[in-house]
């Protein structure tokens, strides 16, 4: 059985009604066809390489020149052209831990997004300098919760008389400011792997949890992992007065979910699950817990990025998976396992647009600058914020 990836992109129709790929389609599409859909047809021929040979050679030369002075981290969602130069790959927290375990590395080049580089700066030694190749590589989810908004939320909880019994649990995909807020208020950080343990710990210390900033992970953890009801959850909307909630709703709730989401995982819908089950016989639907609750509820398997990778790797030949996570990773899994059928859960392209801002030209520029003695795009967290964020991170590491 041949591994393949189903994707669709843009197209246009001629005057006779024939579907004709547009340049955007030729850029985004590589394989697969859906003649019945206007949004995707097969692209003939091979796409050109993502980077020219000269740029690849420059990357190799710069990496060799830096040697052990630099440590390059590549998040699972990065482009292949960037992953090729990563010393280690992984999820955000694992990569930060890997950087902290390399004290001899003077430079940490984090090929990920801004909050990840912040976490690396918090966890690494003072003499290590963290570089983000493109400062525009952010995280839309992390941006959905600003420090001022969360401070205002806490005031709303205090006015409702519940702040004293509420423990904040903040997802790793958050800014250092929000991690610092969490540490100051006696909370903990969590990953998609240990969210259940984090929320259980918090409910053992208080009556309620303020879960930041991903409502879907918070809801899925509460309902799927801990057995709470959907009615135990309310959503705090920072763009509405008092979060759009009454004091009574806040007092009745167990989980106060921040109105945030992942722009990649939040787009998967229930219709895509039903569609792929009809198209791929015997398919196992495998999704990330940042997906909407109805998608998670209808999936066969749910887990973190590392869980998804491990599940595919351990599956027998002939297994079929429809995976609901970022497209670069799904495509890499498909190419690595040609004895299995691996398809993207949704027919439409779903790259993480901000993660994809880290490309080979930016990485080469950052590395060549370091070779020349210039530190560019350094990410630093102020000591006070870092102290409280580290407190929250240490609490996560101490979870039972």
C-alpha angles and dihedrals in degrees: 000000000000123000114235142167124222116213136156132197141166129323141160137217126238122223089269092054096254114147111241123186114240123218088260090056091049089052097048103032125074108154140005133048139225107188092180093060128072090211101067142029134160117278113221118227132011122305116240117258115277092239133026119248092250092060091048090051091050090051091052092048093049093046091050091048092053093047115162091350088080133050117195119207121198122194116218091248095059125113117268091244089062097039087057089070098040118114090207135008128206146107122311102269095041089053092051090051090050090053092050088052091058103066091160091066109095094191128043111196106197113199097195134069136307101270090052092054089049090054090050091052090050094051101039128079123272093252092057118090120209118213127194108199093215120027089202090068100104137144120252091206093053089049090057091074117052124184094247092050093051092046089052090049090054089053089053090051090049092051089051089052096242106098092091091058097040123096118197117228113188126194117234088245093081139098123270088249091060092045087052091050089052093052093049091053097049098257136128141235121239139192127213087261099055102028091112092055091045094052092044089052091049094049088051089059100038144011098248142032127219101206116201137230109333114063093188096056090045094050095044091049093050097044105029101034104028102030098240120148125250087243089063088067129077128180120232111210111200091200094062129070109271088359090290090286134114122229088249092055090050092048093049096047127090097190119043103193122200113232097246135116145175111265090216103043095034092065096065111103138193091252090064090055093051091045096052092048088058094046101043116047114223093004121167111218107218118183142171118250090240087076121102117281095249090053093048090045092054097042124099096222132019128190152121125291091267089049091051092051093046093048093053093045093052096045118107122251112280094034116141124214135182104198125202106203140083115328100231090060094045091050091049091051091049092053093045094052109045090162091067135061109241120176133172111253094230125047092223125082113265113183119156096251096203095044088052091060087082101084134156096269091056092045092049091049092050094047095044089049090054090048088054090051097255119123108210130188094007114184117214133173119208113251097246094050090043091052094055093040089052088051090056092045091049089052089055091052089051095052112130 
